[in-house]
Amino acid sequence: MSDYKFLKYEEFDDGAIVRILLDRPEARNAQNRGMLVELHEAFLRAEANDDVRVVILGGSGKMFSSGHDMGSKVFAEEFFPGPNQHESRKINGGERVGSENLMLRSGTISSRTPCAGGTCGRSRSPRSTAPFTRPASC
């Protein structure tokens, strides 16, 4: 059976066939950091087993994968500092803080942000995904 939170790891035909399924059907199998780490571990597990001859990669539910998860609650919990931040987001015991654009996309910044100079009074939408450049008038 499976030892993973975001994947299913199944062996068939006395271990000669391994099926790895992305298992977040409620999120259309969007790939979050935890899933990618588990996927890496699952492929290493299959590769280390000399009995495995075939590995099948698939997805639970209606679709294989909708791509990378950039906006769900799971993404925010894994990305930003806190008790659920994924271990791979930590550096030398510290915690990485996400870039402003990712903070904007995840909705953690809810007010309008002034320009880099802060003097012109211009602002951008908190949902903007484009990099912000200071207007020439700042």
ChimeraX commands (.cxc) that place a marker at each C-alpha (Angstrom):
marker #1 position 0.00,0.00,0.00 radius 0.5
marker #1 position 1.09,3.62,0.45 radius 0.5
marker #1 position 3.35,5.28,3.01 radius 0.5
marker #1 position 2.79,8.74,1.56 radius 0.5
marker #1 position 0.46,11.66,2.24 radius 0.5
marker #1 position 0.08,12.89,-1.37 radius 0.5
marker #1 position 0.78,9.70,-3.35 radius 0.5
marker #1 position -0.31,6.10,-3.62 radius 0.5
marker #1 position 2.49,3.57,-4.10 radius 0.5
marker #1 position 1.24,0.17,-5.22 radius 0.5
marker #1 position 3.10,-3.00,-6.20 radius 0.5
marker #1 position 1.73,-5.63,-8.58 radius 0.5
marker #1 position 2.91,-8.93,-10.05 radius 0.5
marker #1 position 5.09,-9.83,-7.05 radius 0.5
marker #1 position 6.72,-6.38,-7.05 radius 0.5
marker #1 position 7.73,-6.34,-10.73 radius 0.5
marker #1 position 5.28,-3.52,-11.47 radius 0.5
marker #1 position 4.96,-0.37,-9.38 radius 0.5
marker #1 position 2.18,2.15,-9.85 radius 0.5
marker #1 position 2.69,5.64,-8.38 radius 0.5
marker #1 position -0.47,7.75,-8.33 radius 0.5
marker #1 position -0.64,11.46,-7.58 radius 0.5
marker #1 position -3.35,11.46,-4.91 radius 0.5
marker #1 position -4.88,14.92,-4.52 radius 0.5
marker #1 position -8.02,14.52,-6.65 radius 0.5
marker #1 position -9.79,17.33,-4.76 radius 0.5
marker #1 position -7.06,19.68,-6.06 radius 0.5
marker #1 position -6.89,18.02,-9.51 radius 0.5
marker #1 position -3.57,16.52,-8.41 radius 0.5
marker #1 position -1.89,19.92,-8.32 radius 0.5
marker #1 position 1.75,19.42,-7.40 radius 0.5
marker #1 position 2.69,20.99,-4.09 radius 0.5
marker #1 position 6.15,20.80,-2.49 radius 0.5
marker #1 position 5.20,17.83,-0.31 radius 0.5
marker #1 position 4.00,15.87,-3.33 radius 0.5
marker #1 position 7.16,16.59,-5.31 radius 0.5
marker #1 position 9.38,15.46,-2.42 radius 0.5
marker #1 position 7.29,12.29,-1.99 radius 0.5
marker #1 position 7.38,11.67,-5.76 radius 0.5
marker #1 position 11.17,11.85,-5.69 radius 0.5
marker #1 position 11.28,9.43,-2.74 radius 0.5
marker #1 position 8.85,7.03,-4.45 radius 0.5
marker #1 position 10.94,6.88,-7.62 radius 0.5
marker #1 position 14.10,6.31,-5.55 radius 0.5
marker #1 position 12.27,3.51,-3.69 radius 0.5
marker #1 position 11.25,1.85,-6.96 radius 0.5
marker #1 position 14.74,2.26,-8.42 radius 0.5
marker #1 position 16.38,0.72,-5.35 radius 0.5
marker #1 position 14.24,-2.44,-5.65 radius 0.5
marker #1 position 15.88,-4.86,-8.11 radius 0.5
marker #1 position 12.55,-6.70,-8.58 radius 0.5
marker #1 position 10.87,-3.63,-10.15 radius 0.5
marker #1 position 10.79,-3.77,-13.95 radius 0.5
marker #1 position 8.04,-1.24,-14.73 radius 0.5
marker #1 position 6.96,2.00,-13.07 radius 0.5
marker #1 position 3.60,3.51,-14.03 radius 0.5
marker #1 position 2.95,7.15,-13.10 radius 0.5
marker #1 position -0.67,8.25,-12.99 radius 0.5
marker #1 position -3.16,10.40,-11.18 radius 0.5
marker #1 position -6.17,9.66,-8.97 radius 0.5
marker #1 position -9.48,11.10,-10.05 radius 0.5
marker #1 position -10.48,12.67,-13.36 radius 0.5
marker #1 position -7.12,14.06,-14.44 radius 0.5
marker #1 position -3.41,13.33,-14.22 radius 0.5
marker #1 position -2.33,16.76,-12.91 radius 0.5
marker #1 position -3.36,20.38,-13.27 radius 0.5
marker #1 position 0.25,21.55,-12.79 radius 0.5
marker #1 position 1.92,23.22,-9.83 radius 0.5
marker #1 position -0.13,24.32,-6.84 radius 0.5
marker #1 position 0.42,28.05,-6.45 radius 0.5
marker #1 position -2.61,29.25,-4.53 radius 0.5
marker #1 position -4.23,26.72,-2.23 radius 0.5
marker #1 position -4.17,26.66,1.55 radius 0.5
marker #1 position -1.80,23.67,1.43 radius 0.5
marker #1 position 0.63,25.70,-0.71 radius 0.5
marker #1 position 0.57,28.63,1.72 radius 0.5
marker #1 position 1.08,26.38,4.75 radius 0.5
marker #1 position 4.06,24.64,3.14 radius 0.5
marker #1 position 5.60,27.82,1.74 radius 0.5
marker #1 position 5.40,30.38,4.53 radius 0.5
marker #1 position 6.98,30.19,8.00 radius 0.5
marker #1 position 4.88,28.37,10.56 radius 0.5
marker #1 position 4.27,24.94,12.02 radius 0.5
marker #1 position 3.35,23.38,8.66 radius 0.5
marker #1 position 6.18,24.89,6.62 radius 0.5
marker #1 position 7.81,22.12,4.57 radius 0.5
marker #1 position 11.27,21.10,5.77 radius 0.5
marker #1 position 12.78,21.83,2.35 radius 0.5
marker #1 position 11.81,25.52,2.76 radius 0.5
marker #1 position 14.12,25.91,5.76 radius 0.5
marker #1 position 17.78,26.94,5.44 radius 0.5
marker #1 position 20.34,26.28,8.17 radius 0.5
marker #1 position 17.69,26.23,10.88 radius 0.5
marker #1 position 16.10,29.48,9.64 radius 0.5
marker #1 position 12.89,29.92,7.72 radius 0.5
marker #1 position 12.61,31.21,4.21 radius 0.5
marker #1 position 10.14,34.00,3.63 radius 0.5
marker #1 position 8.43,33.88,0.27 radius 0.5
marker #1 position 8.88,36.51,-2.39 radius 0.5
marker #1 position 6.37,39.33,-2.46 radius 0.5
marker #1 position 4.82,38.07,-5.70 radius 0.5
marker #1 position 4.09,34.68,-4.16 radius 0.5
marker #1 position 2.70,36.38,-1.07 radius 0.5
marker #1 position 0.44,38.43,-3.33 radius 0.5
marker #1 position -0.73,35.39,-5.27 radius 0.5
marker #1 position -1.52,33.41,-2.13 radius 0.5
marker #1 position -3.62,36.30,-0.77 radius 0.5
marker #1 position -1.53,36.87,2.35 radius 0.5
marker #1 position -1.16,40.57,1.45 radius 0.5
marker #1 position -4.63,42.01,1.34 radius 0.5
marker #1 position -4.04,45.74,1.10 radius 0.5
marker #1 position -2.67,47.65,-1.84 radius 0.5
marker #1 position 1.11,47.93,-1.79 radius 0.5
marker #1 position 2.77,51.31,-2.55 radius 0.5
marker #1 position 5.55,51.60,-5.08 radius 0.5
marker #1 position 9.11,50.75,-4.11 radius 0.5
marker #1 position 9.93,54.40,-3.38 radius 0.5
marker #1 position 6.72,54.92,-1.42 radius 0.5
marker #1 position 6.54,58.57,-2.40 radius 0.5
marker #1 position 4.46,58.68,-5.54 radius 0.5
marker #1 position 1.29,57.25,-4.00 radius 0.5
marker #1 position 0.83,54.78,-6.84 radius 0.5
marker #1 position -0.05,51.24,-5.95 radius 0.5
marker #1 position -0.64,47.90,-7.55 radius 0.5
marker #1 position -3.33,45.32,-7.10 radius 0.5
marker #1 position -2.61,42.71,-4.42 radius 0.5
marker #1 position -3.42,40.01,-6.99 radius 0.5
marker #1 position -0.85,41.25,-9.52 radius 0.5
marker #1 position 1.56,38.55,-10.66 radius 0.5
marker #1 position 3.81,40.77,-12.76 radius 0.5
marker #1 position 7.00,42.11,-11.22 radius 0.5
marker #1 position 6.59,45.67,-10.00 radius 0.5
marker #1 position 8.82,48.35,-11.43 radius 0.5
marker #1 position 8.92,51.83,-10.00 radius 0.5
marker #1 position 7.38,54.42,-12.33 radius 0.5
marker #1 position 9.73,57.08,-13.70 radius 0.5
marker #1 position 7.83,59.72,-11.70 radius 0.5
marker #1 position 8.84,58.19,-8.32 radius 0.5
marker link #1:1,2 radius 0.2
marker link #1:2,3 radius 0.2
marker link #1:3,4 radius 0.2
marker link #1:4,5 radius 0.2
marker link #1:5,6 radius 0.2
marker link #1:6,7 radius 0.2
marker link #1:7,8 radius 0.2
marker link #1:8,9 radius 0.2
marker link #1:9,10 radius 0.2
marker link #1:10,11 radius 0.2
marker link #1:11,12 radius 0.2
marker link #1:12,13 radius 0.2
marker link #1:13,14 radius 0.2
marker link #1:14,15 radius 0.2
marker link #1:15,16 radius 0.2
marker link #1:16,17 radius 0.2
marker link #1:17,18 radius 0.2
marker link #1:18,19 radius 0.2
marker link #1:19,20 radius 0.2
marker link #1:20,21 radius 0.2
marker link #1:21,22 radius 0.2
marker link #1:22,23 radius 0.2
marker link #1:23,24 radius 0.2
marker link #1:24,25 radius 0.2
marker link #1:25,26 radius 0.2
marker link #1:26,27 radius 0.2
marker link #1:27,28 radius 0.2
marker link #1:28,29 radius 0.2
marker link #1:29,30 radius 0.2
marker link #1:30,31 radius 0.2
marker link #1:31,32 radius 0.2
marker link #1:32,33 radius 0.2
marker link #1:33,34 radius 0.2
marker link #1:34,35 radius 0.2
marker link #1:35,36 radius 0.2
marker link #1:36,37 radius 0.2
marker link #1:37,38 radius 0.2
marker link #1:38,39 radius 0.2
marker link #1:39,40 radius 0.2
marker link #1:40,41 radius 0.2
marker link #1:41,42 radius 0.2
marker link #1:42,43 radius 0.2
marker link #1:43,44 radius 0.2
marker link #1:44,45 radius 0.2
marker link #1:45,46 radius 0.2
marker link #1:46,47 radius 0.2
marker link #1:47,48 radius 0.2
marker link #1:48,49 radius 0.2
marker link #1:49,50 radius 0.2
marker link #1:50,51 radius 0.2
marker link #1:51,52 radius 0.2
marker link #1:52,53 radius 0.2
marker link #1:53,54 radius 0.2
marker link #1:54,55 radius 0.2
marker link #1:55,56 radius 0.2
marker link #1:56,57 radius 0.2
marker link #1:57,58 radius 0.2
marker link #1:58,59 radius 0.2
marker link #1:59,60 radius 0.2
marker link #1:60,61 radius 0.2
marker link #1:61,62 radius 0.2
marker link #1:62,63 radius 0.2
marker link #1:63,64 radius 0.2
marker link #1:64,65 radius 0.2
marker link #1:65,66 radius 0.2
marker link #1:66,67 radius 0.2
marker link #1:67,68 radius 0.2
marker link #1:68,69 radius 0.2
marker link #1:69,70 radius 0.2
marker link #1:70,71 radius 0.2
marker link #1:71,72 radius 0.2
marker link #1:72,73 radius 0.2
marker link #1:73,74 radius 0.2
marker link #1:74,75 radius 0.2
marker link #1:75,76 radius 0.2
marker link #1:76,77 radius 0.2
marker link #1:77,78 radius 0.2
marker link #1:78,79 radius 0.2
marker link #1:79,80 radius 0.2
marker link #1:80,81 radius 0.2
marker link #1:81,82 radius 0.2
marker link #1:82,83 radius 0.2
marker link #1:83,84 radius 0.2
marker link #1:84,85 radius 0.2
marker link #1:85,86 radius 0.2
marker link #1:86,87 radius 0.2
marker link #1:87,88 radius 0.2
marker link #1:88,89 radius 0.2
marker link #1:89,90 radius 0.2
marker link #1:90,91 radius 0.2
marker link #1:91,92 radius 0.2
marker link #1:92,93 radius 0.2
marker link #1:93,94 radius 0.2
marker link #1:94,95 radius 0.2
marker link #1:95,96 radius 0.2
marker link #1:96,97 radius 0.2
marker link #1:97,98 radius 0.2
marker link #1:98,99 radius 0.2
marker link #1:99,100 radius 0.2
marker link #1:100,101 radius 0.2
marker link #1:101,102 radius 0.2
marker link #1:102,103 radius 0.2
marker link #1:103,104 radius 0.2
marker link #1:104,105 radius 0.2
marker link #1:105,106 radius 0.2
marker link #1:106,107 radius 0.2
marker link #1:107,108 radius 0.2
marker link #1:108,109 radius 0.2
marker link #1:109,110 radius 0.2
marker link #1:110,111 radius 0.2
marker link #1:111,112 radius 0.2
marker link #1:112,113 radius 0.2
marker link #1:113,114 radius 0.2
marker link #1:114,115 radius 0.2
marker link #1:115,116 radius 0.2
marker link #1:116,117 radius 0.2
marker link #1:117,118 radius 0.2
marker link #1:118,119 radius 0.2
marker link #1:119,120 radius 0.2
marker link #1:120,121 radius 0.2
marker link #1:121,122 radius 0.2
marker link #1:122,123 radius 0.2
marker link #1:123,124 radius 0.2
marker link #1:124,125 radius 0.2
marker link #1:125,126 radius 0.2
marker link #1:126,127 radius 0.2
marker link #1:127,128 radius 0.2
marker link #1:128,129 radius 0.2
marker link #1:129,130 radius 0.2
marker link #1:130,131 radius 0.2
marker link #1:131,132 radius 0.2
marker link #1:132,133 radius 0.2
marker link #1:133,134 radius 0.2
marker link #1:134,135 radius 0.2
marker link #1:135,136 radius 0.2
marker link #1:136,137 radius 0.2
marker link #1:137,138 radius 0.2
view
